[in-house]
């Protein structure tokens, strides 16, 4: 694969993998997995909030 593939899809794949494993551990495991499920399922929300509240680069102040 070309480097441009990982440059474009690296972070979305990592967030999707974290979200998927967070969902599976939330449904199937208990104990330490509760912490991972919170992190894995909260990561997409945190990234969306970060990008939603960040001002656009090309907008005037």
Wavefront OBJ file of the C-alpha trace (Angstrom):
o trace
v 0.000 0.000 0.000
v 1.081 3.516 -0.659
v 1.971 5.825 2.228
v -0.917 8.117 1.286
v -3.363 5.351 2.291
v -2.115 5.287 5.887
v -1.863 9.062 5.976
v -5.515 9.344 5.031
v -7.028 6.343 6.827
v -4.662 5.740 9.771
v -6.523 7.717 12.443
v -10.044 6.711 11.351
v -9.017 3.046 11.417
v -7.419 3.433 14.865
v -10.522 5.159 16.244
v -12.750 2.499 14.690
v -10.639 -0.287 16.163
v -10.729 1.317 19.616
v -14.480 1.806 19.342
v -15.063 -1.757 18.196
v -12.953 -3.322 20.920
v -14.588 -1.019 23.474
v -18.013 -2.211 22.387
v -17.052 -5.885 22.482
v -15.450 -5.598 25.918
v -18.465 -3.662 27.233
v -20.757 -6.449 26.101
v -18.680 -9.496 27.019
v -16.246 -8.715 29.830
v -16.271 -7.319 33.338
v -13.747 -5.831 35.755
v -10.736 -4.220 34.062
v -12.600 -4.307 30.752
v -15.087 -1.747 32.071
v -12.323 0.859 32.037
v -11.298 -0.053 28.486
v -14.897 0.054 27.298
v -15.248 3.603 28.672
v -12.059 4.662 26.909
v -12.825 2.842 23.667
v -16.383 4.112 23.416
v -15.550 7.603 24.650
v -12.708 8.173 22.197
v -14.914 8.894 19.141
v -17.003 11.275 21.224
v -13.904 13.081 22.481
v -12.475 13.410 18.964
v -15.796 14.695 17.607
v -16.085 17.219 20.441
v -12.506 18.370 19.894
v -13.085 18.989 16.188
v -16.551 20.442 16.725
v -15.497 23.083 19.227
v -12.213 23.968 17.584
v -12.492 27.135 15.477
v -11.999 26.765 11.752
v -8.568 27.771 10.469
v -9.876 29.971 7.668
v -12.556 31.842 9.629
v -11.817 35.384 10.806
v -11.671 35.940 14.587
l 1 2 3 4 5 6 7 8 9 10 11 12 13 14 15 16 17 18 19 20 21 22 23 24 25 26 27 28 29 30 31 32 33 34 35 36 37 38 39 40 41 42 43 44 45 46 47 48 49 50 51 52 53 54 55 56 57 58 59 60 61
